Amino acid sequence: MLDLIYEEPKPKVYSGTKGDWELVIGMEVHAQVASKSKLFSGASTKFGNEPNSNVSMVDAAMPGMLPVINEFCVEQAVRTGLGLKAKINLYSAFDRKNYFYPDLPQGYQISQLYHPIVGEGEILVNLDAGIARNVRVERIHLEQDAGKSVHDMDPNMSFVDLNRTGVALMEIVSMPDIRSPEEAAAYVTKLRQILRYLGTCDGNMQNGNMRADVNVSVCPSGQYEKFRASGDFSHLGTRCELKNMNSMRFIQLAIDFEARRQISILEDGGTIDQETRLYDAEKNETRSMRSKEEAHDYRYFPDPDLLPLEIDQKWVDGIAENLPELPDEKKIRFIKEFKVTEYDASVLTADLSDAEYFEKIANGRDGKQAANWVINELFGRLNKADLTIKESPISTTQLGDILDLISKGDISGKIAKDLFEIVWTEGGNPSDIVDKRGMKQVTDTTKIEAAIDKIMIENPDQVTKAKENPKLAGWFVGQVMKATGGKANPKAVNEIIAKKLLN
């Protein structure tokens, strides 16, 4: 294994009128389990179906209906815990979290307060090259989602869509280890990446399949480290929860606004109310939603309809044996195996499909060259066209053939870019295109030398200047490439020109 040396990032410091302040941030990320059916019923979880069409009798809380645990959802939670290097609790249990809301038919949510399925874990959050923070995960518990209230269809009425009711969620709770808005976004990004590698959540934030509640508080600069060692964060300021954040950009903006709001109140001699707040993206501000409830407000008690979960260690071991290569492991392997930079490895492993595409290209070829073409040419063109790697018009076979043509000297880098454009727009076999369109690179030094001699004879003054200042030799290179339609071998051109200018 290749060891990477990381340094701890510095916490963001806010300068107030009465001193400096630091942020303390904890995250509660709700990730929808990648399951075709719900946590306690067989109803579909397909997004975009007609309202109230994915609702079973259990989801609608019809009298006499009993929940039945979905084993696959349990497996996905265990798989996630293992991916986060967390403790898997062989004993866990479900509790009822009681509250009234129009889109919660039962009048309670089935969750796990006292005995979650996953215990403490960790996530290595990368910010810039060589800068990372290890964020501790406190727990992961399974719970069912609520429905959705729709308020914008009628001026006098609200509607309820129960399609999401009962959908399995993993609530991934971090410790308050995050110290800046940028780290918060990076944490969610890394968590999303791991979940997608594991296949336990698709991470689609736009559809609400992954959303974050962000707990924000502030404390005088320097206090955080004193209390972190003891694990007692109760003296670090009253926190406010920013609810249902589903954008990395909005997470950063909301935290920054909330930090400044709290600092302003505290420096004016006020106190922070523990509450849940919503972020208004149009006004770039947070506003109060409701007072923040404590656990006792929900009157938790063990769900009488569900037996505790008792998991066999052998079953957990079997899941662990089949875990995929995770992002950090793949990144280190790419650096070692393909000799790419840490930055390039980070870009290539950001998405599993991107990593798989690159690896097919790089195997048996120059890894650095493959990385340059995938990142600069392919990713750049995909971004411009707003396409994903799975929608790429150029297959791994086609791009691999282009790189092989470069390596064999059949085409130059410039010709390769023209060829890339043709394959992108028209398709086809790169080798056949090169043959049919006469795009092969001129490697015959006799022909190249003849072209150089002709240009030198026609431009004697330029020859004199170039002999006095060798840096001007580039002018001849450009003229030769122009005369040969860009087909002359650049290396041969430079070598022959250099020899002639020495004479």
C-alpha positions in Angstrom: 0.0 0.0 0.0 1.1 3.6 -0.7 1.0 5.8 2.4 -0.4 9.2 1.9 0.5 11.9 4.4 -2.4 14.2 5.4 -2.5 17.3 7.5 -5.5 18.4 9.6 -7.5 21.3 8.2 -7.7 24.5 10.2 -11.1 25.4 11.6 -12.9 28.4 10.1 -12.7 31.4 12.5 -15.3 34.1 12.4 -14.2 37.5 13.7 -16.8 39.2 15.8 -16.8 42.6 17.5 -15.9 41.1 20.8 -13.6 38.3 19.8 -13.1 35.3 17.5 -15.6 32.4 17.2 -15.4 28.9 15.8 -18.1 26.5 14.4 -19.2 23.2 15.8 -21.1 21.1 13.3 -22.8 17.7 13.5 -24.7 16.0 10.7 -27.7 13.7 10.6 -27.9 12.4 7.0 -31.0 10.5 5.9 -30.1 8.1 3.1 -32.9 6.1 1.4 -32.0 2.4 1.3 -31.6 1.1 -2.3 -34.5 -1.3 -2.0 -37.4 -2.0 -4.4 -39.8 -2.4 -1.5 -40.4 -0.5 1.8 -39.0 -1.2 5.3 -42.2 -2.9 6.7 -44.3 -3.6 3.6 -44.0 -4.9 0.0 -45.1 -1.6 -1.5 -43.0 -0.2 -4.3 -40.4 2.6 -3.7 -40.2 3.7 -7.3 -39.9 7.4 -7.6 -42.2 9.4 -9.8 -45.3 7.1 -9.7 -48.7 8.6 -9.4 -49.4 10.1 -5.9 -50.7 7.5 -3.4 -50.1 4.6 -5.8 -47.2 3.1 -3.8 -49.3 2.6 -0.6 -50.0 -0.7 1.1 -52.5 -1.3 3.9 -49.6 -1.2 6.3 -48.3 2.1 5.0 -51.8 3.6 5.3 -52.1 2.4 8.9 -55.3 0.4 8.3 -56.6 -1.3 11.5 -55.1 -4.7 12.2 -52.1 -4.3 9.8 -48.8 -5.4 11.2 -45.3 -4.4 10.0 -43.0 -7.1 8.7 -39.2 -6.3 8.5 -37.6 -6.3 5.1 -34.4 -8.4 5.5 -32.8 -6.7 2.5 -33.0 -3.3 4.2 -31.3 -4.7 7.3 -28.5 -6.2 5.1 -28.0 -2.8 3.4 -27.7 -1.1 6.8 -25.1 -3.6 7.9 -23.3 -3.2 4.6 -23.2 0.5 5.1 -21.9 0.2 8.6 -19.1 -2.1 7.4 -18.2 0.4 4.7 -17.8 3.1 7.4 -15.6 0.8 9.5 -18.4 0.9 12.2 -19.4 -1.6 14.9 -22.3 -3.8 13.9 -24.7 -4.4 16.8 -25.8 -8.0 16.7 -28.8 -6.9 18.8 -31.0 -4.0 17.8 -34.6 -3.0 18.3 -37.3 -0.7 16.9 -39.0 2.0 18.9 -42.0 4.2 18.2 -41.4 7.9 17.9 -44.7 9.6 18.5 -45.7 12.8 16.9 -48.6 14.1 14.8 -48.2 15.2 11.2 -50.8 15.0 8.3 -48.5 12.8 6.2 -47.8 10.3 9.0 -50.8 8.0 9.0 -49.8 6.0 12.0 -49.3 9.0 14.3 -45.8 7.6 15.0 -42.6 6.8 13.2 -40.9 3.4 13.6 -37.2 4.2 14.4 -34.3 3.0 16.6 -33.4 5.2 19.5 -32.1 2.9 22.3 -30.6 0.1 20.3 -29.4 1.1 16.8 -28.3 -1.5 14.3 -24.9 0.2 13.8 -22.6 1.8 16.3 -19.5 4.0 16.1 -17.6 4.4 12.8 -15.6 7.0 10.9 -15.3 8.8 7.5 -12.1 10.2 6.2 -13.1 13.6 4.6 -10.8 14.9 2.0 -10.7 18.6 1.3 -7.7 19.5 -0.8 -4.7 17.4 -1.7 -2.9 16.4 1.5 -5.6 17.9 3.7 -8.2 15.6 5.4 -10.2 15.2 8.6 -11.4 12.0 10.2 -15.1 12.6 11.2 -16.5 10.1 13.7 -19.9 8.5 13.1 -21.9 8.1 16.3 -24.5 5.6 15.0 -26.6 4.5 12.0 -30.2 3.5 12.7 -33.0 2.3 10.4 -36.3 4.1 10.3 -39.3 4.6 8.0 -39.9 7.8 6.1 -43.0 10.0 6.3 -45.1 11.0 3.3 -45.1 14.4 1.6 -47.5 17.3 2.1 -48.1 19.4 -1.0 -49.1 23.0 -0.4 -48.8 24.6 -3.8 -51.6 23.0 -5.8 -54.5 24.9 -4.3 -54.7 28.2 -2.5 -57.1 26.9 0.2 -56.1 23.2 0.6 -53.1 21.0 1.2 -52.7 17.6 -0.3 -50.9 14.5 1.0 -48.9 12.0 -1.0 -48.1 8.8 0.9 -45.8 7.2 -1.7 -42.8 7.8 0.5 -44.5 6.6 3.7 -42.7 3.6 5.0 -39.7 3.9 2.7 -36.5 2.6 4.5 -34.1 5.3 5.6 -30.7 5.0 7.2 -30.1 7.9 9.5 -26.3 8.4 9.7 -25.4 10.5 12.7 -22.0 12.1 13.0 -20.2 13.4 16.0 -19.8 17.2 16.1 -16.4 17.0 14.5 -17.0 19.2 11.5 -15.4 22.7 11.7 -16.4 24.7 8.6 -19.1 25.0 5.9 -16.6 23.5 3.4 -16.0 20.5 5.6 -19.7 19.9 6.0 -20.2 19.8 2.2 -17.1 17.6 1.8 -18.4 15.3 4.5 -21.8 14.8 2.7 -20.0 14.4 -0.6 -17.7 11.7 0.8 -20.5 9.9 2.5 -22.6 10.0 -0.7 -19.6 8.6 -2.6 -19.2 5.7 -0.2 -22.9 4.8 -0.2 -22.9 4.8 -4.0 -19.8 2.5 -4.1 -21.5 0.2 -1.7 -24.8 0.3 -3.6 -26.8 0.9 -0.5 -28.2 4.3 -1.6 -28.2 6.0 -5.0 -27.4 9.4 -3.3 -29.9 11.3 -5.5 -30.4 14.4 -3.5 -32.7 16.1 -6.0 -35.3 13.3 -5.5 -34.9 13.5 -1.8 -33.2 10.1 -1.6 -30.4 11.7 0.5 -30.8 14.8 2.6 -29.0 16.3 5.6 -30.0 17.9 8.8 -27.2 20.1 10.0 -26.7 21.0 13.7 -24.8 24.3 14.0 -23.5 26.0 17.1 -20.6 28.5 17.8 -18.1 28.8 20.6 -15.3 31.2 21.5 -12.1 30.4 19.5 -10.0 27.7 21.2 -12.7 26.1 23.4 -13.6 23.3 21.0 -10.3 21.3 21.4 -10.6 21.4 25.2 -14.0 19.7 25.2 -13.5 17.3 22.3 -10.9 15.3 24.2 -13.5 14.7 27.0 -16.3 14.0 24.6 -18.5 16.6 26.4 -19.8 19.1 23.9 -22.6 20.4 26.1 -20.7 23.6 27.0 -20.0 24.6 23.4 -23.1 26.5 22.7 -26.8 25.9 22.0 -27.3 24.3 18.6 -29.8 24.9 15.9 -30.8 22.3 13.4 -31.0 23.3 9.7 -33.6 20.8 8.3 -33.7 18.9 5.0 -30.7 20.3 3.2 -30.3 18.7 -0.3 -27.6 20.7 -2.0 -23.8 20.9 -1.2 -23.9 24.6 -2.1 -26.9 25.4 0.1 -25.4 23.5 3.0 -22.4 25.8 2.9 -24.4 29.0 2.5 -26.9 28.0 5.3 -24.2 27.2 7.8 -22.3 30.4 7.1 -25.5 32.5 7.5 -26.5 30.6 10.7 -23.0 31.0 12.2 -23.1 34.8 11.7 -26.7 35.0 13.0 -25.7 33.2 16.2 -22.6 35.2 16.8 -24.5 38.5 16.3 -27.1 37.4 18.9 -24.5 36.3 21.5 -22.3 39.4 21.1 -25.4 41.5 21.7 -25.9 39.7 25.0 -28.8 37.4 23.8 -29.2 33.7 24.0 -29.6 31.1 21.3 -32.9 29.2 21.2 -32.6 25.5 20.5 -34.8 25.1 17.4 -35.3 23.7 14.0 -34.7 26.2 11.2 -35.3 26.2 7.4 -33.0 27.7 4.8 -34.5 30.1 2.3 -32.2 29.9 -0.8 -33.8 33.0 -2.5 -33.1 35.2 0.5 -30.0 33.4 1.7 -31.2 33.2 5.3 -32.5 30.7 7.8 -35.8 31.1 9.6 -37.4 29.5 12.5 -39.6 26.4 11.9 -40.3 25.1 15.3 -38.6 24.6 18.7 -36.2 21.7 18.7 -37.7 18.6 20.4 -35.8 16.4 22.8 -36.1 12.6 22.9 -38.6 12.7 25.8 -40.9 14.9 23.7 -41.5 12.1 21.3 -42.4 9.6 24.1 -40.3 6.8 22.6 -41.1 3.3 23.7 -40.3 -0.2 22.2 -42.5 -1.1 19.2 -44.8 -3.9 20.5 -45.4 -5.2 16.9 -41.7 -5.9 16.1 -39.4 -8.3 17.7 -35.8 -7.2 18.4 -33.3 -8.0 15.6 -30.8 -10.6 16.5 -28.1 -11.0 13.9 -25.7 -13.9 13.4 -22.0 -12.8 13.2 -21.5 -15.3 10.4 -24.1 -13.4 8.3 -22.2 -10.2 9.0 -18.9 -11.8 8.0 -20.5 -12.9 4.8 -21.5 -9.4 3.9 -18.0 -8.1 4.8 -16.4 -10.6 2.5 -18.3 -9.3 -0.4 -17.7 -5.6 0.1 -16.4 -3.8 -3.0 -13.2 -1.8 -3.2 -14.1 1.5 -1.6 -13.1 5.0 -2.8 -10.0 5.5 -0.5 -8.7 2.1 -1.3 -9.3 2.5 -5.1 -7.6 6.0 -5.0 -4.5 4.6 -3.4 -4.4 1.7 -5.8 -4.7 4.0 -8.8 -1.8 6.2 -7.6 0.4 3.1 -7.1 -0.7 1.0 -10.1 -1.2 3.7 -12.8 1.3 6.3 -11.5 -1.3 9.1 -11.5 -1.2 12.1 -9.1 -3.3 12.2 -6.0 -5.5 14.9 -7.5 -6.1 12.9 -10.7 -6.8 9.8 -8.6 -9.4 11.8 -6.6 -11.1 13.0 -9.8 -11.1 9.5 -11.3 -12.5 7.8 -8.2 -15.2 10.4 -7.4 -17.8 8.3 -9.1 -17.7 4.5 -9.4 -18.7 4.5 -13.1 -15.9 7.0 -13.9 -13.4 4.8 -12.1 -14.5 1.7 -13.9 -14.3 3.5 -17.3 -10.8 4.8 -16.6 -9.5 1.4 -15.4 -10.6 -0.3 -18.6 -8.7 2.4 -20.6 -5.6 2.3 -18.4 -5.1 -1.4 -18.1 -2.1 -2.3 -20.3 -1.5 1.3 -21.3 0.3 4.4 -20.0 -1.7 5.3 -16.9 -0.8 9.0 -16.9 -1.7 9.4 -20.6 -5.0 7.6 -20.0 -5.8 9.8 -17.0 -5.1 13.0 -19.1 -7.4 11.9 -21.9 -10.2 10.7 -19.6 -10.1 13.8 -17.3 -9.3 16.6 -19.8 -10.8 15.4 -23.1 -13.6 13.0 -22.1 -14.8 14.5 -18.8 -14.5 18.0 -20.3 -16.6 17.1 -23.3 -19.2 15.2 -21.1 -19.6 18.2 -18.8 -20.0 20.5 -21.7 -22.8 18.3 -23.1 -24.3 17.6 -19.7 -23.8 13.9 -20.1 -22.8 11.2 -17.6 -20.1 8.6 -18.3 -22.8 6.0 -18.9 -24.1 8.2 -21.7 -20.7 8.8 -23.3 -20.8 8.6 -27.1 -17.2 7.2 -27.0 -16.8 3.7 -25.6 -13.7 2.5 -23.6 -12.8 0.4 -26.7 -12.8 3.5 -29.0 -10.9 5.7 -26.6 -8.4 2.9 -26.0 -7.9 2.5 -29.8 -7.1 6.3 -30.0 -4.5 6.0 -27.3 -3.0 2.9 -29.0 -2.7 4.9 -32.3 -0.8 7.6 -30.5 1.5 5.1 -28.8 2.3 3.4 -32.1 3.1 6.8 -33.7 0.4 6.5 -36.2 -1.1 9.8 -35.1 0.1 12.8 -33.2 -1.6 14.3 -30.2 -3.2 17.0 -32.4 -4.5 14.5 -34.8 -5.8 12.5 -31.9 -7.9 15.4 -30.8 -9.4 15.7 -34.3 -10.0 12.0 -34.3 -11.7 12.2 -30.9 -14.1 14.8 -32.2 -15.0 12.6 -35.3 -15.6 9.6 -33.1 -17.7 11.7 -30.6 -20.0 13.1 -33.4 -20.0 10.3 -35.9 -18.9 7.1 -34.1 -16.9 4.4 -35.9 -13.6 2.5 -35.5 -10.7 5.0 -34.9 -8.2 2.9 -36.9 -10.6 2.7 -39.9 -11.2 6.5 -39.7 -7.5 7.2 -39.7 -6.9 5.0 -42.8 -10.0 6.2 -44.8 -9.4 9.9 -44.2 -5.6 9.9 -44.6 -4.9 11.0 -41.0 -1.8 9.0 -40.4 1.2 10.8 -39.1 4.1 11.5 -41.5 7.1 9.7 -40.0 9.2 9.5 -43.1 12.1 11.8 -42.2 13.0 12.3 -45.9 9.6 13.9 -46.5 9.8 16.0 -43.3 13.3 17.2 -44.1 12.2 18.2 -47.6 9.4 20.3 -46.1 11.8 21.9 -43.7 14.3 22.7 -46.4 11.7 24.4 -48.5 10.5 26.6 -45.7 14.1 27.6 -44.8 15.0 28.5 -48.4 11.9 30.7 -48.6 12.6 32.4 -45.2 16.4 33.1 -45.0 16.0 36.0 -42.6 14.1 33.9 -40.2 16.8 31.2 -40.4 19.4 33.9 -39.4 17.3 35.0 -36.4 16.7 31.5 -35.2 20.4 30.7 -35.3 21.1 33.7 -33.1 18.1 32.9 -30.8 17.2 29.1 -30.8 13.9 29.9 -29.1 12.6 31.1 -32.5 12.9 27.6 -33.8 9.3 27.1 -32.8 8.3 29.3 -35.8 9.7 26.7 -38.2 7.9 23.9 -36.3 4.6 25.7 -36.7 5.2 26.2 -40.4 6.1 22.6 -41.0 3.0 21.4 -39.2 0.9 23.8 -41.2 2.5 22.6 -44.5 1.9 18.9 -43.7 -1.6 19.4 -42.4 -0.5 18.7 -38.9 0.6 15.2 -39.9 4.3 15.5 -39.4 5.8 13.7 -36.4 6.4 16.6 -34.0 9.5 14.9 -32.4 11.1 14.3 -35.8 10.4 17.9 -36.9 12.0 19.4 -33.8 15.1 17.2 -34.0 15.7 17.9 -37.7 15.2 21.7 -37.3 17.5 21.8 -34.3 20.3 20.0 -36.4 19.9 22.3 -39.4 20.0 25.5 -37.2 23.3 24.3 -35.7 25.0 24.1 -39.1 
